[in-house]
Amino acid sequence: MIGNLNHVAIVVPDLTAAADVYRKTLGADVSEPIDLPDHGVTTIFVNLPNTKIELLHPLGEGSPIAKFLETNPSGGMHHICYEVDDIRAARDHLVAEGARVLGDGEPRPGAHDKPVLFLHPKDFCGTLVEIEQV
């Protein structure tokens, strides 16, 4: 059911500094910041030959990752994202297998305007999982 690893998301306390580490120190192709108000984050993508790293920083009051930074002031890995062909079919299969979908269970546009859903970390070995329709 799952396809390629789309990205690994890392919450960072300083988006510019984190982008510089990937751009200058590692020589990576780094995107411009994108504000995603519906998700409460600003994101930057580090484009790698086989996947992406998503750098996340809180955007606005009530950002879902602000608490993550309170608990982990240096930042850290937040979630992994897998690609799926049909997000609703994937959701229905996952729910039938006992997985919990976060939020209202309906896909919403992610960073690339493609439908995404998040799955409860307790159902996936302690890891927050995002699925994205490609």
C-alpha positions as CSV (number, residue, x, y, z in Angstrom):
1,M,0.0,0.0,0.0
2,I,2.7,2.6,0.9
3,G,5.0,3.8,-1.7
4,N,8.2,5.8,-1.6
5,L,9.4,7.7,1.5
6,N,8.4,11.2,0.6
7,H,10.2,13.1,3.3
8,V,11.4,13.1,6.9
9,A,10.3,16.2,8.9
10,I,12.5,17.8,11.5
11,V,11.3,20.6,13.8
12,V,13.9,23.3,14.1
13,P,14.1,26.3,16.5
14,D,15.7,28.6,13.8
15,L,14.6,27.9,10.2
16,T,17.2,30.2,8.6
17,A,20.1,28.6,10.6
18,A,18.8,25.1,9.8
19,A,18.5,25.9,6.1
20,D,22.1,27.2,6.1
21,V,23.4,24.0,7.6
22,Y,21.9,22.0,4.8
23,R,22.7,24.6,2.1
24,K,26.2,25.7,3.1
25,T,27.6,22.8,5.2
26,L,26.1,19.9,3.3
27,G,25.8,21.5,-0.1
28,A,22.1,20.6,-0.5
29,D,19.4,22.1,-2.7
30,V,17.2,24.0,-0.3
31,S,13.8,25.6,-1.1
32,E,12.5,29.0,0.0
33,P,10.3,29.0,3.1
34,I,6.6,28.4,2.6
35,D,4.0,29.5,5.2
36,L,1.3,26.9,5.7
37,P,-1.2,28.8,8.0
38,D,-3.7,25.9,7.9
39,H,-1.1,23.6,9.4
40,G,0.5,26.3,11.7
41,V,4.0,25.8,10.3
42,T,6.6,27.4,8.0
43,T,8.4,24.8,6.0
44,I,11.5,24.5,3.9
45,F,12.3,21.4,1.8
46,V,15.8,20.1,1.4
47,N,15.8,18.2,-1.9
48,L,17.8,15.1,-2.0
49,P,18.3,12.6,-4.9
50,N,16.0,10.0,-3.4
51,T,13.8,11.9,-0.9
52,K,13.4,15.2,0.9
53,I,14.0,16.6,4.4
54,E,11.3,19.0,5.6
55,L,12.4,21.6,8.1
56,L,9.5,22.8,10.2
57,H,9.1,25.9,12.4
58,P,6.0,27.1,14.3
59,L,3.8,29.7,12.5
60,G,1.4,31.7,14.6
61,E,-0.3,31.1,17.9
62,G,-1.4,27.6,18.5
63,S,1.0,25.9,16.1
64,P,0.9,22.2,16.7
65,I,4.7,22.0,16.8
66,A,5.3,24.8,19.3
67,K,4.8,22.3,22.1
68,F,7.3,20.0,20.4
69,L,9.9,22.8,20.6
70,E,9.0,23.5,24.3
71,T,9.8,19.9,25.1
72,N,12.7,19.6,22.6
73,P,14.3,23.1,22.5
74,S,17.0,22.0,20.1
75,G,14.4,20.5,17.7
76,G,14.3,16.9,16.4
77,M,12.6,14.5,14.1
78,H,8.8,15.1,14.0
79,H,7.3,12.7,11.4
80,I,7.9,10.6,8.3
81,C,5.8,10.8,5.2
82,Y,5.0,8.0,2.8
83,E,3.4,8.3,-0.6
84,V,0.2,6.5,-1.4
85,D,-1.7,6.3,-4.7
86,D,-5.2,6.8,-3.3
87,I,-5.3,8.5,0.1
88,R,-9.0,7.7,0.8
89,A,-8.5,4.0,0.0
90,A,-5.3,4.0,2.1
91,R,-7.2,5.7,5.0
92,D,-10.0,3.1,4.8
93,H,-7.5,0.2,4.8
94,L,-5.6,1.7,7.7
95,V,-8.7,2.3,9.8
96,A,-9.9,-1.3,9.1
97,E,-6.6,-2.5,10.4
98,G,-7.0,-0.5,13.6
99,A,-4.9,2.6,12.9
100,R,-6.1,5.9,14.1
101,V,-6.2,8.9,11.8
102,L,-5.7,12.2,13.5
103,G,-8.0,15.2,13.1
104,D,-11.4,14.7,11.4
105,G,-10.1,11.9,9.1
106,E,-10.5,13.9,6.0
107,P,-7.5,14.6,3.8
108,R,-6.4,18.3,3.5
109,P,-3.8,19.9,1.3
110,G,-0.3,19.7,2.5
111,A,2.9,21.6,1.6
112,H,2.7,20.6,-2.1
113,D,-1.1,21.1,-2.3
114,K,-1.5,17.3,-2.4
115,P,-3.9,15.6,0.1
116,V,-2.3,14.4,3.4
117,L,-3.4,12.7,6.5
118,F,-1.6,12.0,9.8
119,L,-1.7,8.7,11.7
120,H,-1.4,8.3,15.4
121,P,2.2,7.6,16.6
122,K,1.1,5.0,19.1
123,D,-0.1,2.9,16.1
124,F,3.3,3.1,14.3
125,C,6.0,2.2,16.8
126,G,6.0,5.7,18.4
127,T,6.4,7.6,15.1
128,L,4.0,10.2,13.7
129,V,3.3,9.1,10.2
130,E,2.0,11.3,7.4
131,I,0.6,9.8,4.1
132,E,0.5,11.9,1.0
133,Q,-1.4,11.1,-2.2
134,V,0.9,11.4,-5.2
